[in-house]
């Protein structure tokens, strides 16, 4: 039997070790909101700092963009804002055993510690996808009294104070029908904004060991019709069902999305496997409602974060959405189509330079599913959009962009252009190595790494990936825009996409295996990837340079291909029939 079939048995222990990569763990609370643990359902989100006796949770909703007045003829950006803070206070004297964690397959955040009497206190929180609520459960052997408080996000500095004064008409904290409530009303100075404000409500069980939170944007004139009764009805149903029942429903949905792709690598740096899983979790948790992830996903702990956390089409949004199709979450492309529809209808609409990438993402989705209904769906959205520009040999950035998703023959077979691209990658990597301040954005390193993959340059691809692995992650499993600075979700889409491109590159009629696999990735497995040509990789296993892949073709037929049959790693789909 060929060796590349025998190595599967030897690989089994390495695959089992991948279970530890499916969660985030830390032994100290977050230093601030940017390092908090994340949970979300694509519409609402919570950032859990992880304090035991005085917990601080930042609540948010994907639609909460505060309408700002125009400045002369210049329209102000509408900043993405948090809904409010939830404080959970009790009297736990921590003696040790502290741990905060996130289970990526369920989206559940857990904070636990041992008190001075040796009892384990535990608090569990998740944002439910089926029920669109945030659920909290407290497990306390001492049955200590717990207090829940909803309060406004504090103002920090002149910029946030100005945002608050110009955008908020009033807010109220109160109680109603057994619920804690937080009600915020916007000034609504922008006529195109259709949201007047929002309501947050919290309902707790009789013993306060469980609580459920709803966040609802209110359309104009909505406050007059009183949205609270409908919110209260949803919360009452959640209290009746209880935390565990809601968790079971959510875990089924979240587990399906997260479980569609898996990665296991035997290498010197176990962070790669964990970062891959964390990044996928972040994008899944911030996608699925009416929006794609903004610059911060669906999470924030401030009134007005960098760039107002708007959507940028030049490099940010293409990076955040890069793994939608490849990661076997084709339904997320519908969220992107909805976002494009709203943007085209907005009176302020204008495409940023380089915005051809967003319509290109919609077109590329068809390459992955060959669904003619999808083509019909997006036709009005892309009919006036620019096509991908032809790569300009005089424009290095254009060459890198051309190598983002595809491997154009006119570049990868041209030795002069290949050297130009390699020099550009080296410059990007050497800037930091030379001690210069880190100014490159995470998505720029993703772009450099993807270009290296198309050239089959494993060494440069690995250097780009390690730069991203080392310096762009929060202490809560989230990602940064710059090294250790500016909470941002771009990399959470780009990181798994780059890892997948190092292992497999697909075009409409062929696939290349291990195009840029580093030698340090000794053996491993990746499952569930989709490729252009409507092909699914059921499983790709490798040991050294030997590999074995199970492909499900467009017609549903399954084919097994190996490095023994295809020593150059390139497989043409037509030749498999």
Secondary structure, 3 states (H helix, E strand, C coil): CCHHHHHHHHHHHHHHHHHHHHEEEECCCCCCHHHCEEEECCCEEEEECCCCCEEEEEEEECCCEECCCCECCECCCCEECCCEEEEEECCCCEEEEEEEEEECCCCEEEEEEEECCCCEEEEEEEECCCCCCEEEEEEECCCCCCEEEEECCCCCHHHHHHHHHHHEEEEEEEEECCEEEEEEEECCCCCCCCEEEEEEEEEECCCCCEEEEEEEEEECCCHHHCCHHHHHHHHHHHHHHCHHHHHHHHHHHHHHHHCCCEEEEECCCCHHHHHHHHHHHHHHHCCCCCCCCECCECCCCCCCCHHHHCCCCCCHHHHHCCHHHHCCCCCHHHHHHHHHHHHHHCCCCCCCCCCHHHHHHHHHHHHHHCCHHHHHHHHHHHCCCCCCCCCCCCCHHHHHHHCCCCCCHHHHCCHHHHHHHHHHHHHHHHHHHCCCCCCCCHHHHHHHHHHHHHCCCHHHHHHHHHHHHHHCECCCCCEEEECCEEECCHHHHHHHHHHHHHHEEECCCEEEECCCCCCCCCEEEEECEEECCCEEEEEEEEECCEEEEEEECCCCCEEEEECCCCCCCEEEHHHHC
